[in-house]
């Protein structure tokens, strides 16, 4: 049995998500950010975006 509840509130009375994200670990926040970034690049560019340039580290003497 699917029991769901919906609470309707006015937009001005809605609570902020700030407190929720403040209570999450930094790993969870970074994971959510990475997921949002991947969804955006998939939507915007229709593929997985990689590095724009390739860098080489050289040793100077």
N, CA, C and O atoms as a GROMACS GRO file, in nm:
protein
  244
    1UNK      N    1   0.084  -0.117   0.000
    1UNK     CA    2   0.000   0.000   0.000
    1UNK      C    3   0.090   0.124   0.000
    1UNK      O    4   0.181   0.136   0.082
    2UNK      N    5   0.063   0.213  -0.090
    2UNK     CA    6   0.140   0.337  -0.103
    2UNK      C    7   0.072   0.446  -0.023
    2UNK      O    8  -0.037   0.492  -0.057
    3UNK      N    9   0.136   0.488   0.084
    3UNK     CA   10   0.083   0.596   0.166
    3UNK      C   11   0.174   0.717   0.150
    3UNK      O   12   0.287   0.717   0.200
    4UNK      N   13   0.126   0.817   0.082
    4UNK     CA   14   0.204   0.939   0.065
    4UNK      C   15   0.123   1.056   0.119
    4UNK      O   16   0.000   1.051   0.124
    5UNK      N   17   0.193   1.157   0.160
    5UNK     CA   18   0.126   1.277   0.207
    5UNK      C   19   0.187   1.398   0.139
    5UNK      O   20   0.306   1.400   0.109
    6UNK      N   21   0.106   1.495   0.116
    6UNK     CA   22   0.150   1.618   0.051
    6UNK      C   23   0.109   1.734   0.139
    6UNK      O   24  -0.004   1.741   0.187
    7UNK      N   25   0.201   1.824   0.161
    7UNK     CA   26   0.172   1.943   0.239
    7UNK      C   27   0.187   2.064   0.149
    7UNK      O   28   0.296   2.091   0.098
    8UNK      N   29   0.081   2.136   0.130
    8UNK     CA   30   0.084   2.256   0.046
    8UNK      C   31   0.105   2.377   0.136
    8UNK      O   32   0.035   2.394   0.235
    9UNK      N   33   0.201   2.460   0.099
    9UNK     CA   34   0.226   2.584   0.172
    9UNK      C   35   0.242   2.696   0.070
    9UNK      O   36   0.274   2.673  -0.046
   10UNK      N   37   0.219   2.815   0.116
   10UNK     CA   38   0.242   2.931   0.030
   10UNK      C   39   0.391   2.948   0.008
   10UNK      O   40   0.471   2.912   0.095
   11UNK      N   41   0.427   3.000  -0.105
   11UNK     CA   42   0.568   3.014  -0.140
   11UNK      C   43   0.644   3.098  -0.038
   11UNK      O   44   0.759   3.068  -0.006
   12UNK      N   45   0.582   3.202   0.013
   12UNK     CA   46   0.648   3.288   0.112
   12UNK      C   47   0.664   3.219   0.247
   12UNK      O   48   0.748   3.258   0.327
   13UNK      N   49   0.582   3.115   0.272
   13UNK     CA   50   0.588   3.044   0.399
   13UNK      C   51   0.675   2.918   0.392
   13UNK      O   52   0.695   2.850   0.492
   14UNK      N   53   0.726   2.888   0.273
   14UNK     CA   54   0.805   2.766   0.256
   14UNK      C   55   0.938   2.778   0.330
   14UNK      O   56   0.999   2.885   0.336
   15UNK      N   57   0.982   2.666   0.386
   15UNK     CA   58   1.109   2.665   0.458
   15UNK      C   59   1.225   2.659   0.358
   15UNK      O   60   1.210   2.610   0.246
   16UNK      N   61   1.336   2.708   0.400
   16UNK     CA   62   1.455   2.707   0.317
   16UNK      C   63   1.523   2.571   0.324
   16UNK      O   64   1.515   2.502   0.426
   17UNK      N   65   1.590   2.533   0.216
   17UNK     CA   66   1.667   2.409   0.214
   17UNK      C   67   1.803   2.426   0.282
   17UNK      O   68   1.877   2.329   0.298
   18UNK      N   69   1.835   2.547   0.320
   18UNK     CA   70   1.966   2.575   0.377
   18UNK      C   71   1.996   2.491   0.500
   18UNK      O   72   2.105   2.435   0.513
   19UNK      N   73   1.900   2.480   0.590
   19UNK     CA   74   1.923   2.404   0.712
   19UNK      C   75   1.942   2.255   0.681
   19UNK      O   76   2.021   2.187   0.748
   20UNK      N   77   1.871   2.204   0.581
   20UNK     CA   78   1.888   2.063   0.542
   20UNK      C   79   2.030   2.038   0.495
   20UNK      O   80   2.095   1.942   0.538
   21UNK      N   81   2.079   2.124   0.406
   21UNK     CA   82   2.213   2.102   0.350
   21UNK      C   83   2.322   2.130   0.453
   21UNK      O   84   2.430   2.071   0.445
   22UNK      N   85   2.296   2.218   0.550
   22UNK     CA   86   2.393   2.241   0.656
   22UNK      C   87   2.411   2.117   0.743
   22UNK      O   88   2.519   2.095   0.798
   23UNK      N   89   2.306   2.036   0.756
   23UNK     CA   90   2.313   1.916   0.838
   23UNK      C   91   2.373   1.797   0.764
   23UNK      O   92   2.401   1.694   0.826
   24UNK      N   93   2.394   1.808   0.633
   24UNK     CA   94   2.452   1.699   0.555
   24UNK      C   95   2.605   1.706   0.562
   24UNK      O   96   2.663   1.812   0.581
   25UNK      N   97   2.667   1.590   0.547
   25UNK     CA   98   2.814   1.586   0.547
   25UNK      C   99   2.866   1.651   0.418
   25UNK      O  100   2.792   1.664   0.320
   26UNK      N  101   2.992   1.692   0.420
   26UNK     CA  102   3.046   1.756   0.302
   26UNK      C  103   3.054   1.656   0.186
   26UNK      O  104   3.046   1.697   0.070
   27UNK      N  105   3.071   1.526   0.216
   27UNK     CA  106   3.073   1.425   0.109
   27UNK      C  107   2.937   1.419   0.039
   27UNK      O  108   2.930   1.412  -0.084
   28UNK      N  109   2.830   1.423   0.117
   28UNK     CA  110   2.695   1.419   0.059
   28UNK      C  111   2.667   1.544  -0.023
   28UNK      O  112   2.604   1.537  -0.128
   29UNK      N  113   2.714   1.659   0.026
   29UNK     CA  114   2.693   1.783  -0.048
   29UNK      C  115   2.769   1.783  -0.179
   29UNK      O  116   2.717   1.826  -0.282
   30UNK      N  117   2.894   1.735  -0.175
   30UNK     CA  118   2.973   1.729  -0.298
   30UNK      C  119   2.914   1.627  -0.396
   30UNK      O  120   2.915   1.651  -0.517
   31UNK      N  121   2.864   1.516  -0.345
   31UNK     CA  122   2.802   1.416  -0.431
   31UNK      C  123   2.677   1.473  -0.500
   31UNK      O  124   2.656   1.449  -0.619
   32UNK      N  125   2.596   1.548  -0.426
   32UNK     CA  126   2.478   1.610  -0.484
   32UNK      C  127   2.516   1.715  -0.587
   32UNK      O  128   2.452   1.725  -0.692
   33UNK      N  129   2.620   1.791  -0.559
   33UNK     CA  130   2.667   1.892  -0.653
   33UNK      C  131   2.718   1.827  -0.782
   33UNK      O  132   2.689   1.876  -0.891
   34UNK      N  133   2.792   1.718  -0.769
   34UNK     CA  134   2.843   1.647  -0.886
   34UNK      C  135   2.728   1.590  -0.969
   34UNK      O  136   2.733   1.592  -1.092
   35UNK      N  137   2.625   1.539  -0.904
   35UNK     CA  138   2.510   1.485  -0.974
   35UNK      C  139   2.439   1.596  -1.052
   35UNK      O  140   2.400   1.576  -1.167
   36UNK      N  141   2.421   1.711  -0.989
   36UNK     CA  142   2.357   1.825  -1.056
   36UNK      C  143   2.441   1.870  -1.175
   36UNK      O  144   2.387   1.899  -1.282
   37UNK      N  145   2.573   1.875  -1.157
   37UNK     CA  146   2.661   1.916  -1.266
   37UNK      C  147   2.653   1.819  -1.384
   37UNK      O  148   2.647   1.861  -1.499
   38UNK      N  149   2.652   1.689  -1.354
   38UNK     CA  150   2.642   1.588  -1.459
   38UNK      C  151   2.509   1.597  -1.533
   38UNK      O  152   2.505   1.583  -1.655
   39UNK      N  153   2.401   1.619  -1.460
   39UNK     CA  154   2.271   1.633  -1.524
   39UNK      C  155   2.267   1.757  -1.613
   39UNK      O  156   2.210   1.754  -1.722
   40UNK      N  157   2.327   1.866  -1.566
   40UNK     CA  158   2.328   1.989  -1.645
   40UNK      C  159   2.410   1.972  -1.772
   40UNK      O  160   2.364   2.010  -1.880
   41UNK      N  161   2.530   1.916  -1.760
   41UNK     CA  162   2.612   1.900  -1.880
   41UNK      C  163   2.549   1.801  -1.977
   41UNK      O  164   2.561   1.817  -2.098
   42UNK      N  165   2.481   1.699  -1.926
   42UNK     CA  166   2.411   1.607  -2.014
   42UNK      C  167   2.297   1.675  -2.087
   42UNK      O  168   2.272   1.646  -2.204
   43UNK      N  169   2.229   1.764  -2.018
   43UNK     CA  170   2.119   1.837  -2.081
   43UNK      C  171   2.171   1.943  -2.178
   43UNK      O  172   2.119   1.957  -2.288
   44UNK      N  173   2.274   2.016  -2.136
   44UNK     CA  174   2.324   2.128  -2.216
   44UNK      C  175   2.407   2.082  -2.335
   44UNK      O  176   2.388   2.131  -2.446
   45UNK      N  177   2.496   1.987  -2.313
   45UNK     CA  178   2.591   1.948  -2.418
   45UNK      C  179   2.561   1.811  -2.476
   45UNK      O  180   2.627   1.770  -2.571
   46UNK      N  181   2.466   1.739  -2.421
   46UNK     CA  182   2.425   1.607  -2.467
   46UNK      C  183   2.539   1.506  -2.464
   46UNK      O  184   2.540   1.411  -2.542
   47UNK      N  185   2.634   1.525  -2.374
   47UNK     CA  186   2.741   1.428  -2.352
   47UNK      C  187   2.814   1.460  -2.222
   47UNK      O  188   2.789   1.563  -2.159
   48UNK      N  189   2.902   1.373  -2.184
   48UNK     CA  190   2.982   1.393  -2.062
   48UNK      C  191   3.096   1.489  -2.094
   48UNK      O  192   3.177   1.463  -2.183
   49UNK      N  193   3.103   1.598  -2.022
   49UNK     CA  194   3.207   1.696  -2.045
   49UNK      C  195   3.334   1.654  -1.974
   49UNK      O  196   3.331   1.611  -1.859
   50UNK      N  197   3.446   1.667  -2.043
   50UNK     CA  198   3.574   1.634  -1.984
   50UNK      C  199   3.657   1.759  -1.965
   50UNK      O  200   3.605   1.871  -1.961
   51UNK      N  201   3.786   1.741  -1.953
   51UNK     CA  202   3.875   1.856  -1.939
   51UNK      C  203   3.883   1.931  -2.071
   51UNK      O  204   3.880   1.870  -2.178
   52UNK      N  205   3.895   2.061  -2.063
   52UNK     CA  206   3.904   2.141  -2.184
   52UNK      C  207   4.046   2.140  -2.240
   52UNK      O  208   4.065   2.155  -2.361
   53UNK      N  209   4.144   2.122  -2.156
   53UNK     CA  210   4.284   2.122  -2.199
   53UNK      C  211   4.358   2.008  -2.130
   53UNK      O  212   4.316   1.957  -2.026
   54UNK      N  213   4.467   1.972  -2.190
   54UNK     CA  214   4.554   1.871  -2.130
   54UNK      C  215   4.681   1.944  -2.088
   54UNK      O  216   4.744   2.014  -2.168
   55UNK      N  217   4.717   1.926  -1.963
   55UNK     CA  218   4.836   1.991  -1.910
   55UNK      C  219   4.943   1.887  -1.884
   55UNK      O  220   4.914   1.772  -1.849
   56UNK      N  221   5.068   1.929  -1.901
   56UNK     CA  222   5.181   1.844  -1.870
   56UNK      C  223   5.264   1.910  -1.760
   56UNK      O  224   5.286   2.031  -1.763
   57UNK      N  225   5.308   1.832  -1.668
   57UNK     CA  226   5.395   1.883  -1.563
   57UNK      C  227   5.537   1.848  -1.604
   57UNK      O  228   5.570   1.732  -1.628
   58UNK      N  229   5.620   1.951  -1.611
   58UNK     CA  230   5.760   1.927  -1.647
   58UNK      C  231   5.847   1.971  -1.530
   58UNK      O  232   5.812   2.062  -1.455
   59UNK      N  233   5.958   1.906  -1.518
   59UNK     CA  234   6.047   1.935  -1.408
   59UNK      C  235   6.152   2.035  -1.455
   59UNK      O  236   6.225   2.009  -1.551
   60UNK      N  237   6.160   2.149  -1.389
   60UNK     CA  238   6.259   2.250  -1.421
   60UNK      C  239   6.374   2.240  -1.323
   60UNK      O  240   6.355   2.214  -1.204
   61UNK      N  241   6.492   2.260  -1.374
   61UNK     CA  242   6.611   2.259  -1.287
   61UNK      C  243   6.669   2.395  -1.273
   61UNK      O  244   6.769   2.412  -1.204
   0.00000   0.00000   0.00000
